[in-house]
Amino acid sequence: MTLRRNERDFRRYSLLPRPLNGPGTPDLSVQLFGRRLSLPLMIGPTGLAGLMWPGGEAAAARAAAAAGTAYCLSHGSVCRLEDLPASASSNRWMQVFVYRDRSFTAELATRAAAAGYDALVLTTDNQVLGNRERDIRNGFSIPPKFPLRDMLVMTTKITWLMRMRSDLPRITFGNYVREGEPMDIGTMAKRMADLLDPTMSWKDVDALRKVWKGPLILKGILHPDEAREAAKRGVDAIIVSNHGGRQLDGAASGIAALPAIAEAVAGRMPVLLDGGIRRGSDVVKAIALGAACCLIARPQLWGLAIAGEQGVAHVLDIFAKEIARSMTLIGASRVSDLTRGVISSNFGNQTRLEETHA
């Protein structure tokens, strides 16, 4: 339900063009934490990207750097955070969780600082694993199991097997490997799941704020009160997100939650958005509703799985062209022109019809 909402709810907003504004070629750039991004879109954290393509995380980061935007490495990356070359992205962010072992949270933050990461993203909506029914249907579990059926399916993916043949034996969750311990993906995945802590609270945010001196971003915010509290506690930005619809079934979509959160924050810090973004016009709608920038996850993985770095670059190029086209047709010369005046809400009129057809 929530996954469908993420995509569907973008359709409940309409754009209101003013073509006689004469926008010319629009400027897509935005500023975040004193750094310029060439477009209001970056790559969000996705685990096991290195399973899609050899060196998948580095490939996606290079594509982001070439496009002039930021890349956020997942805590669950195949590579170690230290192994993502600084040259791979001009603006690297690192994702962490709050773990039962709080020292491990602090350790990842310290390692990210030492490796020169520009921002830290604390994901707050994964304190227990959601009931991911698509994973259940596909036979994916944590720790992963490989029944005969899945092994047989893998043998039909000859191109992928040939491409990954040298990397597959080493595929694991790199940031969780410890010297002298088993490093296979099953052991690492179980360790990750066991570390999740439902007692996580604002005290942990405060503790991380003391450890990490750079921009600190909270990901997984859907309630305006949490956005207000984050601003009070010195958090530098929030990401409105429901974890791609994979955690709490029935949660609000990010785009539906965004306006109230932007109002609650009232410009005290940047508000970012992920979830359901499939077109450049989705980015335009999110900016108009108060987002400073958007993140994509699934779309960049699709590009990565098909063509590696070139595939991700192509995805980002599609988004950039669609954002520019939408802004031009709206009559917006720059991202700051994308205000509530360029959008109208159809939530009340379309809810019943779209839920009927969902």
C-alpha positions as CSV (number, residue, x, y, z in Angstrom):
1,M,0.0,0.0,0.0
2,T,2.6,2.5,1.0
3,L,4.8,1.8,-2.0
4,R,1.9,2.5,-4.3
5,R,1.1,5.7,-2.4
6,N,4.6,7.0,-2.9
7,E,4.1,7.0,-6.6
8,R,0.4,7.7,-6.8
9,D,0.4,10.7,-4.6
10,F,2.6,12.7,-7.0
11,R,-0.3,12.4,-9.5
12,R,-2.6,14.2,-7.0
13,Y,-0.7,17.5,-7.7
14,S,-1.0,19.5,-10.9
15,L,1.4,22.0,-12.3
16,L,0.2,25.5,-13.2
17,P,2.3,26.9,-16.0
18,R,3.0,30.6,-16.6
19,P,4.8,30.4,-20.0
20,L,4.8,34.1,-20.6
21,N,7.4,34.5,-17.8
22,G,10.0,33.9,-20.5
23,P,12.2,31.7,-18.4
24,G,14.9,31.0,-21.0
25,T,17.2,28.1,-20.1
26,P,16.5,27.4,-16.5
27,D,19.2,27.2,-13.8
28,L,18.8,23.8,-12.0
29,S,21.4,24.4,-9.3
30,V,20.9,24.4,-5.6
31,Q,23.0,25.0,-2.5
32,L,23.2,22.5,0.3
33,F,25.6,23.0,3.3
34,G,27.6,25.5,1.3
35,R,28.1,23.1,-1.6
36,R,26.6,23.6,-5.1
37,L,24.6,20.8,-6.7
38,S,24.0,21.1,-10.4
39,L,20.4,19.9,-10.0
40,P,18.0,19.5,-7.1
41,L,18.4,15.7,-7.1
42,M,21.0,13.3,-5.6
43,I,21.5,9.6,-5.1
44,G,20.2,8.2,-1.9
45,P,21.5,5.2,0.1
46,T,20.7,1.7,-1.2
47,G,22.2,-1.4,0.3
48,L,24.1,-4.0,-1.8
49,A,24.4,-1.8,-4.8
50,G,27.6,-3.7,-5.5
51,L,25.5,-6.8,-6.2
52,M,24.0,-5.1,-9.3
53,W,27.4,-4.3,-10.9
54,P,31.0,-4.8,-10.0
55,G,32.1,-1.9,-7.8
56,G,28.5,-0.7,-8.0
57,E,28.7,1.9,-5.2
58,A,31.8,3.5,-6.7
59,A,30.2,3.4,-10.2
60,A,27.1,5.2,-9.0
61,A,29.2,7.7,-7.0
62,R,31.3,8.5,-10.1
63,A,28.1,9.1,-12.1
64,A,26.8,11.4,-9.5
65,A,30.1,13.4,-9.4
66,A,30.1,13.7,-13.2
67,A,26.5,15.1,-13.0
68,G,27.6,17.5,-10.4
69,T,25.5,16.2,-7.6
70,A,25.9,14.3,-4.3
71,Y,26.0,10.6,-3.5
72,C,25.0,8.9,-0.2
73,L,26.7,5.6,0.6
74,S,24.5,3.0,2.3
75,H,25.5,1.5,5.7
76,G,24.8,-1.8,3.9
77,S,27.2,-1.2,1.0
78,V,29.3,-4.0,-0.4
79,C,32.4,-1.8,-0.2
80,R,33.8,-0.5,3.0
81,L,33.1,3.2,3.4
82,E,36.9,3.8,3.3
83,D,37.0,2.1,-0.1
84,L,34.7,4.5,-1.8
85,P,37.4,6.7,-3.4
86,A,37.2,10.4,-2.6
87,S,37.6,11.0,-6.3
88,A,34.4,9.0,-7.0
89,S,32.2,11.8,-5.8
90,S,32.8,15.5,-5.1
91,N,30.1,15.4,-2.4
92,R,29.9,12.1,-0.4
93,W,27.4,11.4,2.4
94,M,27.3,8.4,4.7
95,Q,24.3,6.7,6.1
96,V,24.3,5.2,9.7
97,F,21.7,3.6,12.1
98,V,21.4,3.7,15.8
99,Y,22.6,0.3,17.0
100,R,22.2,-1.7,20.2
101,D,25.9,-1.3,20.4
102,R,26.1,2.5,20.5
103,S,29.8,2.4,20.2
104,F,29.4,0.9,16.7
105,T,27.2,3.9,15.6
106,A,29.9,6.2,16.9
107,E,32.6,4.1,15.2
108,L,30.9,4.5,11.8
109,A,30.6,8.2,12.3
110,T,34.2,8.5,13.3
111,R,35.3,6.4,10.3
112,A,33.2,8.6,7.9
113,A,34.8,11.7,9.3
114,A,38.3,10.3,8.9
115,A,37.5,9.2,5.3
116,G,36.4,12.8,4.4
117,Y,32.6,12.3,4.0
118,D,30.8,15.6,3.8
119,A,27.5,14.7,5.7
120,L,26.1,12.0,7.9
121,V,22.6,10.6,7.4
122,L,21.0,9.0,10.4
123,T,18.1,6.8,9.2
124,T,15.5,6.7,12.0
125,D,12.7,4.5,10.6
126,N,14.4,1.1,10.6
127,Q,14.6,0.3,14.3
128,V,12.9,-3.0,13.5
129,L,12.7,-4.7,10.1
130,G,9.3,-4.2,8.4
131,N,7.3,-7.1,7.1
132,R,8.6,-6.8,3.6
133,E,6.1,-8.9,1.7
134,R,7.7,-8.5,-1.7
135,D,10.9,-9.9,-0.2
136,I,8.9,-12.8,1.2
137,R,7.4,-13.5,-2.2
138,N,10.8,-13.4,-3.8
139,G,12.4,-15.6,-1.2
140,F,14.7,-12.8,0.1
141,S,15.5,-12.9,3.8
142,I,18.0,-11.6,6.4
143,P,20.2,-13.5,6.7
144,P,19.8,-14.5,3.1
145,K,19.0,-18.1,2.1
146,F,19.6,-19.6,-1.3
147,P,17.1,-22.3,-2.1
148,L,17.5,-24.5,-5.1
149,R,14.9,-22.5,-7.0
150,D,16.9,-19.3,-6.7
151,M,20.1,-21.0,-7.6
152,L,18.5,-22.3,-10.8
153,V,17.2,-18.8,-11.6
154,M,20.7,-17.4,-11.2
155,T,22.1,-19.8,-13.8
156,T,19.8,-18.2,-16.4
157,K,21.4,-14.8,-15.8
158,I,24.5,-15.6,-17.7
159,T,25.5,-12.0,-18.5
160,W,25.2,-11.0,-14.9
161,L,27.1,-14.1,-13.7
162,M,29.9,-13.5,-16.1
163,R,30.1,-9.8,-15.2
164,M,30.1,-10.6,-11.4
165,R,32.2,-13.7,-11.5
166,S,35.2,-12.2,-9.8
167,D,33.2,-10.2,-7.3
168,L,30.5,-12.7,-6.2
169,P,32.7,-14.7,-3.8
170,R,33.5,-11.4,-1.9
171,I,30.0,-10.0,-1.8
172,T,29.2,-9.0,1.8
173,F,28.2,-6.0,3.9
174,G,31.7,-4.3,4.0
175,N,31.1,-1.9,6.8
176,Y,30.2,-4.7,9.2
177,V,33.2,-6.9,8.6
178,R,35.6,-7.2,11.6
179,E,39.0,-8.8,11.5
180,G,39.1,-12.4,12.6
181,E,35.3,-12.9,12.2
182,P,33.3,-14.6,9.4
183,M,32.6,-12.1,6.6
184,D,30.1,-14.1,4.5
185,I,26.9,-12.2,3.6
186,G,24.7,-14.4,5.7
187,T,26.7,-13.8,8.9
188,M,26.9,-10.1,8.2
189,A,23.2,-9.7,7.5
190,K,22.3,-11.5,10.7
191,R,24.6,-9.2,12.7
192,M,23.0,-6.2,11.1
193,A,19.5,-7.3,12.0
194,D,20.5,-8.1,15.6
195,L,22.0,-4.7,16.0
196,L,18.8,-2.8,15.3
197,D,17.3,-1.2,18.4
198,P,13.7,-0.2,19.0
199,T,14.7,1.8,22.1
200,M,16.4,4.4,19.9
201,S,15.4,8.0,21.0
202,W,16.3,11.6,20.7
203,K,19.1,11.1,23.3
204,D,20.8,9.1,20.6
205,V,20.5,11.9,18.1
206,D,22.1,14.2,20.7
207,A,24.9,11.8,21.3
208,L,25.6,11.5,17.6
209,R,25.5,15.2,17.2
210,K,28.4,15.4,19.7
211,V,30.5,12.8,17.7
212,W,29.8,14.1,14.2
213,K,30.8,17.7,13.7
214,G,29.7,18.1,10.0
215,P,26.1,18.4,8.6
216,L,23.8,15.9,10.4
217,I,20.7,14.8,8.5
218,L,17.8,12.7,9.9
219,K,16.1,10.4,7.4
220,G,12.7,8.9,7.9
221,I,10.7,12.0,9.1
222,L,7.0,12.0,8.4
223,H,5.5,13.9,11.4
224,P,5.8,17.7,11.7
225,D,6.5,17.4,15.5
226,E,9.6,15.4,14.7
227,A,10.7,18.0,12.2
228,R,10.3,20.7,14.9
229,E,12.2,18.7,17.4
230,A,15.0,18.0,15.0
231,A,15.4,21.8,14.4
232,K,15.5,22.4,18.1
233,R,18.2,19.9,18.7
234,G,20.6,21.3,16.1
235,V,20.0,18.8,13.3
236,D,21.1,20.4,10.0
237,A,18.5,18.9,7.6
238,I,15.8,16.2,7.4
239,I,14.8,13.8,4.7
240,V,11.0,13.2,4.5
241,S,10.9,9.5,3.8
242,N,9.0,6.3,4.5
243,H,11.9,4.0,3.6
244,G,10.6,3.4,0.1
245,G,7.4,2.0,1.5
246,R,9.3,-1.0,2.9
247,Q,8.9,-0.4,6.6
248,L,5.5,0.7,8.0
249,D,2.6,-0.4,5.8
250,G,0.0,2.3,5.8
251,A,2.5,5.1,6.4
252,A,1.9,8.4,4.7
253,S,3.7,9.0,1.4
254,G,6.6,11.5,1.5
255,I,5.0,13.9,-0.9
256,A,1.8,13.9,1.2
257,A,3.7,14.6,4.4
258,L,6.0,17.2,2.9
259,P,3.9,20.4,3.0
260,A,3.1,20.2,6.8
261,I,6.7,19.4,7.6
262,A,8.0,22.3,5.4
263,E,5.6,24.6,7.3
264,A,6.7,23.2,10.7
265,V,10.4,23.8,9.9
266,A,9.7,27.3,8.5
267,G,13.0,27.6,6.7
268,R,15.1,26.8,9.8
269,M,16.9,23.9,7.9
270,P,16.6,22.2,4.5
271,V,13.9,19.7,4.0
272,L,14.7,16.9,1.5
273,L,12.4,14.2,0.1
274,D,12.7,10.6,-1.2
275,G,10.2,8.0,-2.2
276,G,8.2,7.5,-5.4
277,I,10.2,10.0,-7.5
278,R,10.1,8.6,-11.0
279,R,10.1,11.7,-13.3
280,G,11.6,15.1,-13.4
281,S,8.1,16.6,-12.9
282,D,8.0,14.8,-9.5
283,V,11.1,16.7,-8.5
284,V,9.5,20.0,-9.6
285,K,6.4,19.2,-7.5
286,A,8.4,18.3,-4.4
287,I,10.4,21.6,-4.7
288,A,7.2,23.6,-5.0
289,L,5.9,21.9,-1.9
290,G,8.9,22.9,0.2
291,A,11.7,20.4,-0.6
292,A,15.2,21.8,-1.1
293,C,16.4,18.7,-2.9
294,C,15.2,15.1,-3.7
295,L,16.9,11.7,-3.5
296,I,16.4,8.7,-5.8
297,A,17.0,5.1,-5.0
298,R,15.2,2.5,-7.2
299,P,15.7,4.5,-10.4
300,Q,19.5,4.7,-10.1
301,L,19.6,1.0,-9.2
302,W,17.8,0.2,-12.4
303,G,20.3,2.1,-14.4
304,L,23.2,0.6,-12.4
305,A,21.9,-3.0,-13.0
306,I,21.7,-2.4,-16.7
307,A,24.8,-0.5,-17.6
308,G,26.8,0.3,-14.4
309,E,28.2,3.9,-14.3
310,Q,26.8,4.7,-17.7
311,G,23.4,3.5,-16.7
312,V,23.3,5.7,-13.6
313,A,24.6,8.7,-15.6
314,H,21.8,8.1,-18.1
315,V,19.2,8.1,-15.4
316,L,20.5,11.3,-13.9
317,D,20.6,12.9,-17.4
318,I,16.9,11.9,-18.0
319,F,15.9,13.5,-14.7
320,A,18.0,16.7,-15.4
321,K,16.4,17.1,-18.9
322,E,12.9,16.4,-17.5
323,I,13.4,18.9,-14.7
324,A,14.6,21.6,-17.1
325,R,11.8,20.9,-19.5
326,S,9.2,21.1,-16.8
327,M,10.7,24.3,-15.4
328,T,10.7,25.9,-18.8
329,L,7.1,25.0,-19.6
330,I,6.0,26.3,-16.1
331,G,7.9,29.5,-16.6
332,A,10.5,29.1,-13.9
333,S,14.0,30.5,-14.5
334,R,15.6,29.0,-11.3
335,V,14.7,26.5,-8.6
336,S,13.7,29.2,-6.2
337,D,10.9,30.1,-8.6
338,L,9.3,26.7,-7.8
339,T,6.8,27.9,-5.1
340,R,3.3,26.8,-4.1
341,G,2.0,29.2,-6.8
342,V,3.1,26.7,-9.5
343,I,1.1,23.8,-8.1
344,S,-2.5,22.8,-7.2
345,S,-3.7,20.0,-5.1
346,N,-6.2,17.4,-6.3
347,F,-6.1,15.3,-3.1
348,G,-9.7,15.7,-2.1
349,N,-11.1,15.1,-5.6
350,Q,-9.0,12.1,-6.7
351,T,-8.6,10.0,-3.6
352,R,-11.6,7.8,-4.0
353,L,-11.1,7.3,-7.7
354,E,-7.4,6.5,-7.5
355,E,-7.8,4.1,-4.6
356,T,-10.5,2.3,-6.6
357,H,-8.0,1.7,-9.4
358,A,-4.9,1.0,-7.2
